[in-house]
């Protein structure tokens, strides 16, 4: 049995789901704008192992990670996550490109980054090898020289004075026709989006490990010591790959 076999245990139990079945299960609504987050966490709430979230996942988590990108118009993430996880150009596999083309979508989703400091290298593959022009959301207090430099390789959009406004980011993406928003973190972006009620769903992989350590949570406030903002989540489905659970919540 492949390490990437994924079964559905609720609702409608089914074994060894095909890519087509998984894509149907994680499809976006047909109408309106939808923003979903994708994270992995350990049993004791650690969002990273050795500083990276990718180290917590296994082949099944990676399989679903790739499939979640496939129907998206845009992949949104914080610049810190892009640096730490080693993101390159937002290019999908040939199979994914063929699937998207058949579905009437652009061959690749747009990459959108959120950064207050604009500590981004405009010569990195994220920009230099991008199949579509990326978007960078920033703040008015970001260094002007960095804004001008990045504007050569991306659309640079100011969405706030000191902190990026999640509502304005979502609105700008929708105005660009990028309604299917798939976000891959990080925790500060998730916290900012939750604070303004901009998140519709969460795909959360529960890795079968206890990390103990000092790793942070999947959602953190942008401002230290900010009051908690509980958000209720309703369970939509439960997938299983060995001892790992892949959970889908609606917010």
FISEBA-415448 format. One record per atom (N, C-alpha, C): residue in three letters; x, y, z. Coordinates in steps of 0.05 Angstrom, whole numbers, padded with zeros to 5 digits, always signed. Each point is the difference from the previous one (the first is absolute). Layout:
BEGIN
ALAXYZ ...
//
This chain:
BEGIN
UNK+00017-00024+00000 UNK-00017+00024+00000 UNK+00017+00025+00000 UNK-00006+00019-00017 UNK+00015+00025-00001 UNK-00003+00016+00026 UNK+00021+00014+00007 UNK-00001+00018+00023 UNK-00019+00023-00004 UNK-00008+00005-00025 UNK-00017+00023-00006 UNK-00029-00008-00003 UNK-00008-00025+00007 UNK-00028-00008-00001 UNK-00016+00016+00020 UNK-00022+00011-00009 UNK-00017+00016+00017 UNK-00028-00012+00000 UNK-00012-00005+00023 UNK-00027-00011+00003 UNK-00017+00022+00012 UNK-00026-00001-00006 UNK-00019+00018+00013 UNK-00015-00016+00021 UNK+00001+00011+00025 UNK-00014-00014+00022 UNK-00025+00014+00008 UNK-00004+00025-00008 UNK-00025+00015+00005 UNK-00002+00024-00018 UNK-00023+00007-00011 UNK-00024-00018-00003 UNK+00005-00019-00023 UNK-00018-00018-00005 UNK+00001-00019-00022 UNK+00027-00014-00002 UNK+00006-00018+00018 UNK+00026-00014+00000 UNK+00006-00012-00028 UNK+00026+00002-00007 UNK+00009-00011-00026 UNK+00030-00004+00003 UNK+00010-00021-00014 UNK+00028-00007+00002 UNK+00016+00008-00025 UNK+00025+00007+00005 UNK+00020+00005-00021 UNK-00012+00019-00021 UNK-00005+00024+00008 UNK-00012+00020-00017 UNK+00018+00008-00023 UNK-00011+00002-00024 UNK+00015+00009-00023 UNK+00004+00030+00001 UNK+00018+00010-00017 UNK+00004+00029-00001 UNK-00027+00014-00007 UNK-00015-00012-00019 UNK-00025+00012-00008 UNK-00019+00002+00024 UNK-00002-00020+00016 UNK-00017+00000+00023 UNK+00009+00021+00020 UNK+00026+00002+00005 UNK+00010+00020+00018 UNK-00005+00028-00010 UNK+00004+00004-00026 UNK-00005+00027-00011 UNK-00029+00008+00003 UNK-00018-00019-00004 UNK-00028+00006+00004 UNK-00006+00007+00029 UNK+00013-00014+00018 UNK-00004+00005+00029 UNK+00010+00027+00009 UNK+00021+00011-00014 UNK+00012+00025+00008 UNK-00006+00022-00020 UNK-00020-00003-00016 UNK-00006+00021-00020 UNK-00010+00025+00013 UNK+00003+00022-00014 UNK-00010+00026+00009 UNK-00030+00002-00007 UNK-00015+00017+00015 UNK-00028+00006-00009 UNK+00000+00012-00028 UNK-00021-00004-00015 UNK-00001+00009-00027 UNK-00002+00031-00002 UNK-00013+00012+00020 UNK-00004+00029-00001 UNK+00013+00014+00023 UNK+00006+00025-00004 UNK+00010+00017+00022 UNK+00030-00004+00005 UNK+00010+00015+00019 UNK+00029-00002+00007 UNK+00002-00018+00025 UNK+00021-00017-00001 UNK+00004-00019+00022 UNK+00030-00001+00007 UNK+00006+00003+00026 UNK+00027-00001+00009 UNK+00003-00023+00020 UNK+00019-00018-00007 UNK+00005-00022+00018 UNK+00029-00001+00008 UNK+00005-00010+00024 UNK+00028-00003+00010 UNK+00007-00029+00001 UNK+00026-00005-00003 UNK+00010-00028+00001 UNK+00024+00000+00019 UNK-00002-00017+00021 UNK+00021-00002+00020 UNK+00004-00029+00008 UNK+00023-00005+00013 UNK+00005-00025+00013 UNK+00008+00006+00029 UNK-00008-00017+00019 UNK+00008+00003+00027 UNK+00004-00027+00013 UNK+00017+00000+00021 UNK+00004-00025+00015 UNK-00023-00003+00020 UNK+00000-00023+00014 UNK-00021-00005+00020 UNK+00001+00019+00023 UNK+00024+00011+00006 UNK+00002+00019+00022 UNK+00000+00029-00010 UNK-00009+00005-00024 UNK-00004+00027-00010 UNK+00023+00014-00013 UNK+00022-00015-00005 UNK+00023+00013-00013 UNK-00005+00003-00030 UNK+00005+00024-00010 UNK-00004+00006-00028 UNK+00025-00006-00017 UNK+00022-00006+00012 UNK+00025-00005-00014 UNK+00016-00021+00014 UNK+00019-00011-00015 UNK+00021-00018+00011 UNK+00026+00011-00011 UNK+00018+00007+00018 UNK+00025+00011-00010 UNK-00004+00026-00014 UNK-00021+00015+00006 UNK-00005+00026-00012 UNK-00016-00001-00026 UNK-00007-00024-00010 UNK-00014-00002-00025 UNK-00025-00017+00003 UNK-00022+00010-00012 UNK-00025-00015+00001 UNK+00001-00024-00017 UNK+00014+00001-00023 UNK+00001-00022-00018 UNK+00012-00025+00012 UNK+00017+00004+00021 UNK+00013-00023+00012 UNK-00020-00017+00016 UNK-00023+00010+00007 UNK-00021-00015+00015 UNK-00016-00019-00018 UNK-00001+00006-00026 UNK-00018-00015-00018 UNK+00013-00025-00009 UNK-00016-00018-00012 UNK+00009-00025-00012 UNK-00009+00000-00029 UNK+00005-00022-00015 UNK-00008-00001-00029 UNK-00030+00006-00004 UNK-00018-00010+00018 UNK-00028+00005-00004 UNK-00007+00029+00004 UNK+00012+00013+00020 UNK-00004+00028+00004 UNK+00010+00016-00024 UNK+00023-00008-00011 UNK+00010+00014-00024 UNK-00018-00005-00024 UNK-00011-00023-00002 UNK-00019-00006-00023 UNK-00024+00019+00002 UNK-00012+00003+00023 UNK-00023+00017+00003 UNK+00009+00030-00003 UNK+00023+00007+00010 UNK+00011+00027-00003 UNK+00001+00008-00029 UNK+00010-00018-00017 UNK+00002+00006-00029 UNK-00028+00002-00013 UNK-00018-00018+00008 UNK-00027+00000-00011 UNK-00016+00025+00008 UNK+00005+00010+00024 UNK-00015+00024+00009 UNK+00008+00024-00018 UNK+00024+00001-00010 UNK+00008+00022-00017 UNK-00014-00001-00027 UNK-00007-00024-00009 UNK-00008-00004-00028 UNK-00023+00017-00009 UNK-00022+00002+00015 UNK-00023+00016-00009 UNK+00002+00030+00007 UNK+00021+00008+00013 UNK+00002+00028+00010 UNK+00006+00020-00022 UNK-00011+00024+00003 UNK+00007+00022-00018 UNK+00026+00013+00010 UNK+00004+00000+00026 UNK+00023+00013+00012 UNK+00009-00015+00025 UNK+00026-00002+00005 UNK+00011-00011+00024 UNK+00012+00023+00016 UNK-00011+00004+00024 UNK+00007+00023+00017 UNK+00016-00009+00024 UNK+00021+00014+00006 UNK+00016-00007+00024 UNK+00017+00023+00009 UNK+00008-00001+00025 UNK+00018+00020+00011 UNK+00028-00004-00011 UNK+00014+00023-00002 UNK+00027-00001-00011 UNK+00019-00016+00017 UNK-00003+00001+00027 UNK+00017-00016+00018 UNK-00003-00030-00005 UNK-00024-00009-00005 UNK-00005-00028-00006 UNK+00013-00007-00027 UNK-00002+00017-00019 UNK+00013-00005-00026 UNK+00030-00003+00003 UNK+00012+00016+00016 UNK+00029-00002+00004 UNK+00008-00025+00015 UNK-00014-00005+00022 UNK+00007-00023+00018 UNK-00004-00027-00014 UNK-00022-00002-00015 UNK-00007-00025-00013 UNK+00013-00003-00027 UNK+00015+00020-00009 UNK+00015-00002-00026 UNK-00018+00000-00024 UNK-00019+00018-00002 UNK-00018+00001-00023 UNK+00015+00009-00025 UNK-00007-00013-00022 UNK+00009+00009-00026 UNK-00023+00012-00016 UNK+00002-00002-00026 UNK-00022+00010-00017 UNK-00025-00017+00004 UNK-00023+00013-00003 UNK-00025-00014+00004 UNK-00007-00015-00026 UNK+00014-00022-00005 UNK-00004-00016-00023 UNK-00010-00028+00008 UNK-00022-00009-00012 UNK-00011-00026+00007 UNK+00010-00021-00019 UNK-00006-00025+00006 UNK+00009-00022-00016 UNK-00015+00000-00027 UNK+00010-00015-00019 UNK-00013-00002-00026 UNK-00028-00011+00002 UNK-00004-00020+00018 UNK-00027-00011+00004 UNK-00019+00021+00011 UNK+00010+00017+00018 UNK-00017+00021+00012 UNK-00006+00021-00021 UNK+00019+00007-00017 UNK-00004+00020-00021 UNK-00021-00010-00019 UNK+00001-00026-00008 UNK-00020-00011-00018 UNK-00027+00000+00013 UNK-00002-00007+00025 UNK-00026+00001+00014 UNK-00011+00028+00001 UNK+00016+00019+00006 UNK-00009+00028+00002 UNK-00009+00010-00028 UNK+00015-00007-00020 UNK-00007+00009-00027 UNK-00027-00011-00008 UNK-00005-00026+00006 UNK-00025-00013-00006 UNK-00023+00013+00015 UNK+00006+00011+00024 UNK-00020+00013+00017 UNK-00004+00029-00007 UNK+00014+00010-00020 UNK-00003+00028-00008 UNK+00015+00019+00018 UNK+00020-00010+00015 UNK+00016+00018+00018 UNK+00026+00007-00014 UNK+00014+00020+00011 UNK+00027+00006-00009 UNK+00018-00023+00006 UNK+00021-00004-00016 UNK+00018-00024+00005 UNK+00011-00001+00028 UNK+00006+00022+00012 UNK+00011+00001+00027 UNK-00014+00021+00017 UNK-00003-00005+00026 UNK-00011+00021+00017 UNK+00020+00023+00003 UNK-00011+00023+00006 UNK+00017+00024+00006 UNK+00011-00003+00029 UNK+00025+00009+00004 UNK+00012+00001+00026 UNK-00005+00027+00012 UNK-00010+00002+00024 UNK-00004+00025+00015 UNK+00014-00002+00027 UNK+00017+00019+00005 UNK+00015+00001+00025 UNK-00008+00024+00017 UNK+00002-00003+00026 UNK-00006+00022+00019 UNK+00025+00006+00016 UNK+00009+00025+00000 UNK+00024+00007+00013 UNK+00000+00029+00010 UNK+00005+00004+00025 UNK+00002+00027+00011 UNK+00027+00012-00006 UNK+00021-00016+00002 UNK+00028+00010-00003 UNK+00009+00000-00029 UNK-00013-00016-00017 UNK+00009-00004-00028 UNK+00028-00012-00002 UNK+00006-00017+00019 UNK+00026-00014+00000 UNK-00002-00023-00019 UNK-00001+00007-00026 UNK-00003-00020-00022 UNK+00020+00006-00021 UNK+00011-00021-00012 UNK+00020+00003-00021 UNK-00014-00001-00027 UNK+00000+00023-00015 UNK-00014+00001-00026 UNK+00012-00018-00021 UNK+00025-00010+00005 UNK+00012-00018-00019 UNK-00005-00030+00006 UNK-00014-00005+00022 UNK-00005-00028+00008 UNK-00019-00013-00020 UNK+00000-00027-00001 UNK-00018-00014-00019 UNK-00029+00006+00004 UNK-00009+00008+00024 UNK-00028+00007+00004 UNK-00008+00022-00019 UNK+00018+00018-00007 UNK-00006+00022-00018 UNK+00012-00005-00028 UNK+00026-00008-00001 UNK+00014-00003-00025 UNK-00011-00022-00018 UNK-00011-00021+00013 UNK-00010-00023-00016 UNK-00030-00002+00002 UNK-00014+00021+00009 UNK-00029-00001+00004 UNK-00014-00003-00026 UNK-00019-00019-00003 UNK-00015-00002-00025 UNK-00021+00022-00003 UNK-00009+00011+00022 UNK-00017+00023+00000 UNK+00011+00021+00019 UNK-00005+00025-00005 UNK+00012+00022+00016 UNK-00010-00002+00029 UNK+00018-00003+00020 UNK-00009-00002+00027 UNK-00012+00026+00011 UNK-00012-00002+00023 UNK-00011+00024+00014 UNK+00014+00001+00027 UNK+00007+00024+00009 UNK+00011+00003+00027 UNK-00016+00021+00014 UNK-00012-00008+00023 UNK-00016+00018+00017 UNK+00018+00010+00022 UNK+00001+00026+00004 UNK+00017+00011+00020 UNK-00014+00024+00014 UNK+00016+00015+00014 UNK-00011+00023+00016 UNK+00014+00026-00007 UNK-00013+00022+00007 UNK+00011+00026-00007 UNK+00027+00005+00012 UNK+00005-00012+00024 UNK+00026+00005+00014 UNK+00023-00017-00012 UNK-00005-00017-00019 UNK+00021-00016-00012 UNK+00020+00019-00015 UNK+00025-00007-00001 UNK+00020+00017-00014 UNK-00008+00005-00029 UNK+00000+00025-00007 UNK-00008+00008-00027 UNK+00018-00012-00021 UNK+00026-00001+00005 UNK+00019-00011-00019 UNK-00006-00029-00006 UNK-00007-00015+00021 UNK-00007-00028-00003 UNK-00026-00003-00016 UNK-00019+00017+00005 UNK-00025-00001-00015 UNK+00005+00005-00030 UNK+00017+00019-00006 UNK+00006+00006-00029 UNK+00015-00023-00013 UNK+00018-00012+00015 UNK+00016-00022-00011 UNK-00018-00024-00006 UNK-00017-00007+00018 UNK-00018-00023-00004 UNK-00021+00006-00021 UNK-00007+00025-00003 UNK-00021+00007-00020 UNK+00010-00007-00029 UNK+00025-00004-00003 UNK+00011-00008-00027 UNK-00009-00029-00006 UNK-00005-00016+00020 UNK-00005-00029-00005 UNK-00027-00009+00011 UNK-00015+00018+00014 UNK-00025-00008+00012 UNK-00018+00024+00003 UNK-00026-00005+00003 UNK-00019+00022+00006 UNK+00002+00004+00030 UNK+00009+00024+00009 UNK+00004+00006+00028 UNK-00024+00017+00009 UNK-00015-00010+00019 UNK-00025+00013+00009 UNK+00002+00006+00030 UNK-00005+00026+00007 UNK+00000+00008+00028 UNK-00028-00004+00011 UNK-00002-00015+00022 UNK-00026-00006+00011 UNK-00004+00010+00029 UNK+00019+00016+00010 UNK-00003+00010+00027 UNK+00024+00018+00007 UNK+00000+00012+00023 UNK+00022+00018+00008 UNK+00023-00016+00013 UNK-00006-00015+00021 UNK+00020-00015+00014 UNK-00004-00030-00002 UNK-00025-00009-00003 UNK-00007-00028-00003 UNK-00017-00004-00025 UNK+00004-00022-00013 UNK-00015-00006-00024 UNK-00029-00006+00008 UNK-00019+00011-00015 UNK-00029-00004+00006 UNK-00010-00024-00016 UNK-00007-00021+00015 UNK-00009-00025-00013 UNK-00025+00004-00017 UNK-00018+00018+00009 UNK-00024+00005-00015 UNK+00006+00012-00027 UNK+00019+00019+00000 UNK+00007+00013-00025 UNK+00015-00018-00019 UNK+00016-00018+00012 UNK+00014-00020-00017 UNK-00021-00018-00014 UNK-00019-00010+00015 UNK-00021-00017-00011 UNK-00015+00015-00021 UNK-00007+00025+00005 UNK-00016+00016-00019 UNK+00016+00005-00025 UNK+00026+00006+00002 UNK+00016+00005-00024 UNK+00003-00025-00017 UNK+00003-00023+00013 UNK+00002-00025-00016 UNK-00026-00005-00015 UNK-00022+00005+00014 UNK-00026-00005-00013 UNK-00004+00019-00024 UNK+00009+00025+00003 UNK-00002+00020-00022 UNK+00017-00008-00024 UNK+00021-00015+00005 UNK+00017-00010-00022 UNK-00011-00026-00012 UNK-00023-00009+00010 UNK-00012-00025-00010 UNK+00012-00024+00012 UNK+00015+00003+00022 UNK+00013-00023+00013 UNK-00017-00007+00025 UNK-00021-00014-00005 UNK-00020-00005+00021 UNK+00006-00025+00016 UNK+00014-00019-00011 UNK+00007-00025+00014 UNK+00027+00004+00013 UNK+00000+00008+00025 UNK+00025+00008+00014 UNK+00009-00023+00018 UNK+00023-00010-00005 UNK+00011-00022+00016 UNK+00025+00010+00014 UNK-00001+00000+00027 UNK+00023+00011+00015 UNK+00015-00022+00015 UNK+00026+00002-00001 UNK+00017-00020+00012 UNK+00016+00012+00024 UNK-00012+00020+00013 UNK+00013+00011+00024 UNK+00014+00026-00005 UNK+00015+00009+00019 UNK+00005-00013+00025 UNK-00019+00009+00023 UNK+00009-00006+00025 UNK-00017+00005+00023 UNK-00008+00029+00004 UNK+00017+00019-00006 UNK-00008+00028+00003 UNK-00021+00008-00021 UNK+00003-00010-00025 UNK-00020+00006-00020 UNK-00026-00013+00008 UNK+00000-00024+00010 UNK-00024-00013+00008 UNK-00014+00016+00023 UNK+00016+00008+00019 UNK-00011+00016+00022 UNK-00012+00026-00010 UNK+00013+00014-00019 UNK-00010+00025-00011 UNK-00026-00005-00015 UNK-00001-00021-00015 UNK-00025-00006-00015 UNK-00023-00008+00018 UNK+00006-00015+00021 UNK-00021-00007+00019 UNK-00010+00024+00015 UNK+00017+00019+00005 UNK-00008+00024+00015 UNK-00021+00017-00014 UNK+00000-00002-00027 UNK-00020+00016-00016 UNK-00021-00018-00012 UNK-00001-00026+00008 UNK-00020-00018-00010 UNK+00002-00006-00029 UNK+00025-00002-00010 UNK+00004-00003-00029 UNK+00004-00029-00008 UNK+00000-00019+00019 UNK+00006-00028-00006 UNK-00026-00016-00001 UNK-00003-00016-00021 UNK-00025-00016-00003 UNK+00004-00029+00008 UNK+00025-00010-00003 UNK+00004-00029+00006 UNK+00029-00005+00008 UNK+00004-00022+00013 UNK+00027-00009+00009 UNK+00004-00029-00007 UNK+00021-00006-00014 UNK+00009-00027-00004 UNK+00024-00005+00018 UNK-00004-00017+00019 UNK+00020-00004+00022 UNK+00009-00029+00001 UNK+00026-00005-00005 UNK+00011-00027+00004 UNK+00009-00003+00028 UNK-00009-00021+00014 UNK+00008-00006+00027 UNK+00021-00022-00001 UNK+00025+00008+00003 UNK+00022-00019-00002 UNK+00002-00016+00026 UNK+00005-00026-00003 UNK+00000-00018+00024 UNK+00027+00002+00015 UNK+00006+00023+00010 UNK+00025+00004+00015 UNK-00004+00020+00023 UNK+00017-00002+00020 UNK+00002+00019+00022 UNK+00027+00013-00002 UNK+00000+00027-00005 UNK+00025+00014-00005 UNK+00013+00011+00025 UNK-00017+00004+00021 UNK+00009+00011+00026 UNK+00012+00028-00004 UNK+00023+00005-00005 UNK+00013+00026-00007 UNK-00015+00026+00004 UNK+00009+00020-00014 UNK-00011+00027+00002 UNK-00013+00010-00025 UNK-00006-00018-00019 UNK-00012+00009-00025 UNK-00027+00014+00005 UNK-00006+00020-00018 UNK-00024+00015+00003 UNK-00025-00014-00010 UNK-00022+00014+00001 UNK-00026-00011-00009 UNK-00005+00008-00029 UNK-00021-00011-00011 UNK-00006+00006-00028 UNK-00011+00028-00005 UNK-00011+00012+00022 UNK-00010+00028-00003 UNK+00011+00017+00023 UNK+00010+00023-00007 UNK+00012+00018+00020 UNK-00010+00028-00006 UNK-00003+00017+00020 UNK-00007+00028-00005 UNK+00023+00015-00012 UNK-00006+00020-00016 UNK+00021+00017-00012 UNK+00013+00016+00023 UNK-00017+00009+00018 UNK+00010+00016+00023 UNK+00003-00018+00024 UNK+00024+00001+00012 UNK+00005-00017+00023 UNK-00019+00006+00023 UNK-00009-00021+00014 UNK-00017+00002+00024 UNK-00028+00011-00007 UNK-00008-00002-00025 UNK-00027+00008-00008 UNK-00020-00019+00012 UNK-00024+00010+00006 UNK-00021-00018+00012 UNK-00007-00022-00020 UNK-00009-00022+00011 UNK-00008-00023-00017 UNK-00026+00007-00014 UNK-00003-00012-00024 UNK-00024+00005-00016 UNK-00010-00027-00009 UNK-00014-00014+00017 UNK-00010-00027-00007 UNK-00017+00000-00025 UNK+00004-00020-00017 UNK-00016-00003-00024 UNK-00010-00029-00001 UNK-00026-00003-00002 UNK-00012-00027+00001 UNK+00005-00014-00027 UNK+00006-00025+00001 UNK+00004-00016-00024 UNK-00018-00025+00000 UNK-00012-00006-00023 UNK-00018-00023-00003 UNK+00014-00021-00017 UNK+00001-00025+00010 UNK+00014-00021-00015 UNK-00015-00007-00025 UNK+00014+00000-00023 UNK-00012-00007-00025 UNK+00007-00028-00010 UNK+00025-00009+00006 UNK+00008-00027-00008 UNK+00025-00008+00015 UNK+00003-00027+00001 UNK+00024-00011+00013 UNK+00012-00021-00019 UNK+00025+00004-00008 UNK+00015-00019-00016 UNK+00022-00012+00018 UNK+00009-00024-00008 UNK+00020-00013+00016 UNK+00021-00013-00019 UNK+00025+00003+00009 UNK+00022-00013-00014 UNK+00018-00013+00022 UNK-00004-00025+00004 UNK+00014-00014+00022 UNK-00009+00012+00027 UNK+00020+00010+00015 UNK-00006+00012+00026 UNK-00005+00030-00002 UNK+00000+00011-00023 UNK-00003+00029-00005 UNK-00029+00006-00007 UNK-00010+00022+00010 UNK-00027+00010-00007 UNK+00002+00025-00017 UNK-00017+00002-00020 UNK-00001+00024-00017 UNK-00029+00011+00003 UNK-00002+00022+00014 UNK-00025+00011+00008 UNK-00008+00024-00016 UNK-00026+00003-00006 UNK-00011+00023-00015 UNK-00021+00013+00017 UNK+00004+00025+00007 UNK-00018+00016+00016 UNK-00011+00024-00016 UNK-00025+00006+00005 UNK-00012+00025-00010 UNK-00001+00020+00023 UNK+00007+00025-00006 UNK+00000+00021+00020 UNK-00023+00019-00004 
//
